[in-house]
Amino acid sequence: MANVRSMLVHRAMELVKRDLRRAWTVDDLADELGVSRATLCRAFAAQGLPPPIETLTAERMHEAARRLRVSDASLAEIADAVGYRSEFALSRAFKRAMGLAPMHYRRAFAGVARTRMAA
């Protein structure tokens, strides 16, 4: 049973990573995987993970942070790429998850990158 749950979580995360733009709900994800919402939530819990929607948000924040570090894409472009309808929505979620606003995050990383390059 543990292997089935592990595979289910793995498949769920593959779907999410392939299409971060999609307005995923737990029900949508469960439907795509052919399981019930409860089964999907139990699978995440059995793997010691937060609920699927929290894991999805974390994945979106991880990708947004990566894009802020490695690209000059606008916040609107990044928001669209990671499934947020607006810069404001992404900015609010990012600040809640990461502790600082996206542009402050970008500036902080740019300063570190410049320091490392000069050394």
N, C-alpha and C positions, 0 to 999 in steps of 0.2 A: 504494500500500500504506500509506503514511504517513497518508493521509486516512482509510482504513478503521480503522486503529488508533486514530487520534484520535477518530473517531466512536464506536468501541467503548468507549473510556475515558469519553467524555462520557455515553454511555447507561448505563454501569455506575454512574457517580456520580449520575446522575438517579435510578436505582432505589434506591440507598442513601439518598440524601437524602429521598426520598419515604417511606421506611419504616425509619428508624433503629432502631426498636424490634425489628425482625426480627433473629433470631440468624443473621445472614448467615455463610456460609462461602464460601470462594473457589469451591468446587464449585457451591454454590447460585447464586451470582452468574453463573458461567459458563453453567449450565443455563438460567437466565432469559434470557440473551443468545444462547443457541443456539451457543455456541462451547466449545471444550475449555478446561480449566483452564490448560494450557500456553499456549494462544493468548491468553487473557486476561492472564496474567502477562507475556507478551512485549509485549503492547500497552501495558501500564503502563510497562514498562522502556523501550520505544521513545519514550515521552513524557517520559522522565527522572523518572518518579515512583517512589516506593517500591512494593513489592509491594501488591497489592490489599488484603490484610488490614491492612497498616500504614496505608494510605490511609483505609480504613474507620474504623480507630481514631482517626486524626487528625480525621476528620469528626465523629465522636462527641464527641471532646474539644472541638472548636471549638463545637459546639452546646451542650454542657454549660457551657462557659465563658460563652457568650452568655446562657444562661438564668440562670446565677449572677449575672451583671451586671445583667440587666434585670427579674428577677422575684423574688418572695419565695417561690417554690416550694421545698418541702422537698427535701432531698437524695434522699430516696426517690422523690419524684415525678420529679425530674430523671433519676435513674438509670433509672427505668422508661421515660421518654420517649426516652432515647438508647440503649436496648438492653442495659442492665445489670440483672442479676437482683437486686442488692442495693446498698444504700448503700456497704457495705464494698467491693464489687467496683469500683464507680465511683470511690470515694475512692482506692483503691490505684492504679488505672489513671491517674486524673487527676494524682495526685502524681508518678507516674513520668513522665508526658508534660509536665506544666506546671511541675514543680519545687516545688509547694506544695500543701497540702491544699485541697480545694474550699472549705471554710468560711473558710480564711485568704485564699483568692483573693477570695471574696465580700466579706470585710471590707476587704481592700486596695482593691478597686474602689469600695466604698461610700465610703471615706474620700476617694478622689480625686474621686468624683462630688460629695460635699458641698463640698469645697474649690472646685471649679469653679463650683458653684451660688452660693456665697457671694461669689465674685469679681465 
